[in-house]
């Protein structure tokens, strides 16, 4: 269980954050410069060098987004120029990619971050540049919304690359592309000029994720505990009826793949923040504010509680809560995670993703006078402090990654285990990106800068 430090605060992490920014700049600039699109998108490191790993094209936006976020935190113009130029030259294919559920990863990380900087007046207000970013986000949101399956209860979900029967828990962060498209006034045009609301589909997808991906201790199966998350939920495509949990990257359908858990923790916390900016009138057709907020807040609390309870004391989870080798580690939840153990790998990328959600949920609840807010905030800061330590931050200039001990796909054996049988010491691109995003979130709190959200500017 994560040992929450009640005394830690963002300012106390300022020296460690400064070290991160000093390491981040050279690494991201080197990677952006050295990466050739013909060689495939960087995904994970092998021997400290980033390699492609064909499956789906879901990581390119993290690389250029990392450069943009580095500029955001440091003002480094070279990283901004790389992020802008590479987004313009290489990301268009991701806007119209109809075969994946990853638009919120690739396109919000690039076009979305650039738009945000313009709206926040961190970049010059150029009408044509802003229009370029916003039209890209409108297209992305509509294309993502078109991957739609109906459920038997009349709702629906954005289906994964596995096909129309498949709801992935990590798609909760792709809902951002729909919400940004809606915020910009866009709709998906269907048959007979039917106008399909991006807000509506985003809400329905989030509701389906809360209902089917997250468990609440209500005896859906004998492994149903508060906050457990299923990587994949499967449906009968003929009538939309729910069938069973599943997974490709986790150990079992009835255990929790911790990176999937992390996507849910942060996804719902961000959606709750966005909900505050949407009018009651816009929400009324989808059940109204109270019902939507209650559904999303329950999912956010449950998944966050599960993360805290099922993660070692320093806040770094092992890759799956049911991984069989954990039985050899004794009381592994009562001590810090051990990346170099002989049985099961940790996944620092899950920690980097989840910590941001813990911080956001903590702020959301504290703003409402809920005493639980402090617990989530301090848990998020505890995880961040561990990630900034020598055990996880890559200080070796010869190692292309920033965050050590990330994991990609344990069942397929894609991660470099250096001949030991247990991967460690390597990086994954989403781990690097989310560590930088988490660090930017904390840096802005320290600097009393504008609160960092994906949807900066305006209301719906």
Buried (B, 14 or more C-beta within 10 A) or exposed (E): EBBBBEEBBBEEBBEBBBBBBEBBBEBBBEBBEEBEEEEBBBBBBBEBBBBBBEBEBBBBBBBBBBBBBBBBBBEBEBBBBBBBEBBBEBBEEBBEBEEBBBBBBBBBBBBBBBBBBBBBEBBEEEEEBBEBBBBBBBBBBBBBBBBBBBBEEEBBBBBBBBEBBBBBBBBBBBBBBBBBBBBBEBBBEEEEEEEBBBBBBBBBBBBBBBBBBBBBEEEBEEBEBBBBBBBBBBBEBEEBEBEEBBBBBBBBBBBBBBBBBBBBBBBBBBBBBBBEBBEEEBBEEBBEBEEBBEBBBBBBBBBBBBBBBBBBBBBBBBBBBBBEBBEEBEEBBEEBBBBEBEBBBBBBBBBBBBBBBBBBBBBBBBEEEBEBBBBBBBBBBBBBBBBBEEBBBBEEEEBBBBBBBBBBBBEEEBBBBEEEEBBBBBBBBBBBBBBBBBBBBBBBBBEEBEEBBBBBEEEB
